[in-house]
Amino acid sequence: MAHRVVSAILFSPRGGSAHVARALARGLRELEWAVTLVSGSVTGSASLGDAERFYGEVQAVDFAPALASEYPLRFEAAPGTAPMHPSFEDRPGEPDQVFAALDDLAFERQVQAWAHALAQAGAANADVLHLHHLTPIHAAAERVAPAVPVVTQLHGTELLMLEEIAAGAPAGWRYADRWAERLQSWARRSARLLVAPAGVERAVRLLDVPPEGIVALPNGADVELFKPRPIDRAEFWRRVLVDHPQGWLPGAAPGSARYGAGDAARLADGVVIVYVGRFTAVKALDRLIAAFGRARQRFDVPAGLVLVGGHPGEWEGEHPFEAAARLGVPDVYLTGWYSQEDLPTFYAASDVMAIASRREQFGQVIVEAMACCLPVIAVRSLGPAMIIEDGRTGWLVALDDEPALAEAMVQAVNDPRERRRRGELARTAAAERFSWPSIAARLASVLTEVVDGGGGSVRSAVRSRGER
C-alpha cells in the first residue's frame, strides 16, 4: 500500500519554494506516493498567485477575501480561506507583514485557519507531513495531527529572518524573540530537517539543532524542460520588450517598462547577460547593475543586462530601475515576471547568467540556466559555491567584490569560445547532479525512513544531548 503524505506550503506561488514544492509533489506521485498538496493561494488572480493554476492538483487556501478586507492579517477566515500570510521579509506598506511584527492574536488566526485546512486534507490520517518552511502550519499540525511525524524542508528565507533577529531586530519587530523561539521549537519537533547542502551549518547555528537530524537535500531542475533550444532571438526580444512588455516601474503596473525596436535589435545582435529572480535586498541587484556598468566600458561587443522577474509590485530597498538611473548605467532591461515554463526561452535567447546574491541558500535558477547550456557568474558563497565549478561551469567571485564581478562579465562577453565551453559543461553537470527524479527519490527515501521509525529525530537528538 502506498504511503500517504500531506505536503503544505503557507505562501501563494511566487518564489523558488513554490517550484520546489510542485516538483517534489509530482516526483513523489510518480513514485506512487499518495500526495495531498495544500497551498496558500490568491484564487482567481491573473497573476501567478493562483495555486490551482500553478500546481494543478492542490487544495488551495484562499487569501483573496483577506486581501479585499480592510485588515488582511486580521481577517476572520471562513473554511477554505485564511488571513493573508506573513513574510520572512520586511517590506513596509505591503499586506504580508513580516512574521516578527505579528502579535499572539495574529498568530492564533493563522493557526486556526491552517488547522482547518490540514484537517480538510486528512492530515491526521497521513503517514507523514512534508511542510515547506517553518511557519504557523507547524503549530496547526500539532493540533490536528499530533501523532503524525513532520519532515520540514527549509528554503533559506526563514534563516535570513533569524539572522536579522540575532544581529539585532529592527525596531518594528516587536515580537522577534517570540517568533525565533517558535521557529526553533518547530525545527526541533520535526523528525527531519531538509536543508540545501550549503545551508546545513547555518541551520544548526540559527535553529540550535544538532546536525544528526538534518538531511542535506539540494533542489533540482527539470532537465527535459530546461535544455538548449533553437530560437529567433530578434523576434523573441521584440516580443517581450516591445510588442507585449511585462516589465514594471516602481508603483506602476506590468507593461509600464517599455522599450523600442532598436533596444530589442541591439540585444538580439549582442551578448545577453540575464538575471532571473525576485527584487529582494539579498539579491543585491544594485551591485549587479553597478558591476555591469563598470564592465561595459571594456566590452568588445555590445551587451545588455536583462532582469527577468520581480513579482509585480514587490521589491525591497531600491528598485532596479531606480538603481540603473542613479548609477547612470544604460542597456539594463526589465522584462517582468514569467512562469517557470517560459524561462527556457529566456535562457535560449541569452548567453550567460549573472547573480550577485549575498546569501543564496541554493540557487535553483542557477541549475536551470546551466541545464540550458548557460555558464553562470555568481558570488562564491553558500549555494552557488556548491553548484558552480569556477573555471569549468562558470565564474565565482568573492563576496562584495564588485571589480571581480565586473571582470567576470568582461571575460564572459569578450570570449565566446570560453563562454560556450563552460556552458556545455554546465549542461552536463546539471543533468548529472540536479535532475528532479533523483532529488524526489532521495526525498522519498527520507520520508520512508521516518514513516518506518528509523534514524531518530531532531527532537530525540536534542534530548540525547541533555537539551530541552
KAQUI-V798620 format. One record per helix or strand of 3 or more residues. SS is the DSSP state (alpha for helix, beta for strand). FROM is the first residue (numbers start at 1). TO is the last residue. If there is no record, write none. Layout:
# KAQUI-V798620
ss=SS from=FROM to=TO
ss=SS from=FROM to=TO
This chain:
# KAQUI-V798620
ss=beta from=4 to=9
ss=alpha from=16 to=30
ss=beta from=34 to=41
ss=alpha from=51 to=55
ss=beta from=59 to=62
ss=alpha from=64 to=67
ss=alpha from=72 to=74
ss=alpha from=99 to=101
ss=alpha from=104 to=120
ss=alpha from=123 to=125
ss=beta from=128 to=132
ss=alpha from=137 to=144
ss=beta from=149 to=153
ss=alpha from=157 to=168
ss=alpha from=176 to=189
ss=beta from=192 to=195
ss=alpha from=197 to=207
ss=alpha from=211 to=213
ss=beta from=214 to=216
ss=alpha from=233 to=243
ss=alpha from=261 to=269
ss=beta from=271 to=277
ss=alpha from=281 to=283
ss=alpha from=285 to=298
ss=beta from=303 to=309
ss=alpha from=320 to=327
ss=beta from=332 to=336
ss=alpha from=340 to=348
ss=beta from=352 to=355
ss=alpha from=364 to=371
ss=beta from=375 to=379
ss=alpha from=382 to=387
ss=beta from=394 to=397
ss=alpha from=402 to=414
ss=alpha from=416 to=433
ss=alpha from=436 to=451
ss=alpha from=458 to=464
